Amino acid sequence: EGVDYGRLDRTLIEALDLPPARTQPQTKAPPDLDEWEGTYIPAPNRFASLEWLDTTLNFARVRRDGDTLRFKPFQSKDIVLQPTSDRLLRAPDRTIASHALITTPDGRRVVSTGLQSYERVSLARMTLLWSSLIAGLLSCVWLLGSGIAALIRRRGTANKAVLIPFAGLIALLLPLPFFYRQSFLQLGDVTIASILLAIVTAVWPLTMLAGLVATLRHRPWSIRTTVDAIAMLAVLQWTCVLAWWGLVPLRMWA
């Protein structure tokens, strides 16, 4: 992932002793540059199995900055793109156009680098995905802490039902030692680690559902019990989202 793919090109150019290429000058911004602002996601994704991850965490923000466009990937620095023609733009470290603005026949807006295309999506859709992820992760942390507290506390009023989802979360760690001991090249094979991962991720939402049912039957209710139930619902909705994207149960093999 961190390979410098341009090194061979630079070495070849230096060996040929070619004259430096002229940098394309910046031209006037297209009149509809404002209409390209928004949130973009990779489309198509490099790996279909990681589409949810790419969509949620590999998005980019595009906004106009004078006569330029700022292309800001979530995981890297922003790039100031200068227009070189009506639909072509150039990054600062390039001599010719590096990005293209494309409108598909059905009206979708796409920013392409030639190697990867990004399609504009609605902010509402992305907000739902981000909210689902954040709520799920925070709720997992809460349930882990609440489960530990339930193990320590000995009072009869403690919500022992939280130990069910707690066990489901702890079970997600079981495949790690097996993955550590196997070769990296076996990630896509049917191994003990991958089978165990598929099993624990399949059981994960079931433990949330079972814990929620047991919590609803728990009496008397307290603030902690209420928060436990909300956390189980939050994790359950996240697992449903992951299942929709084909990540629950998580199968490493094809």
Salt bridges, closest charged atoms under 4 A:
ASP4 OD2 - ARG10 NH2 2.40
ASP32 OD2 - ARG87 NH2 2.80
ASP34 OD1 - ARG64 NH1 3.27
GLU35 OE1 - ARG109 NH2 2.79
ASP65 OD2 - ARG70 NE 2.78
ASP67 OD1 - ARG64 NH2 3.77
ASP78 OD2 - ARG70 NH1 2.68
ASP86 OD1 - ARG87 NH1 3.13
ASP106 OD2 - ARG108 NE 2.96
GLU119 OE1 - ARG108 NH1 3.09
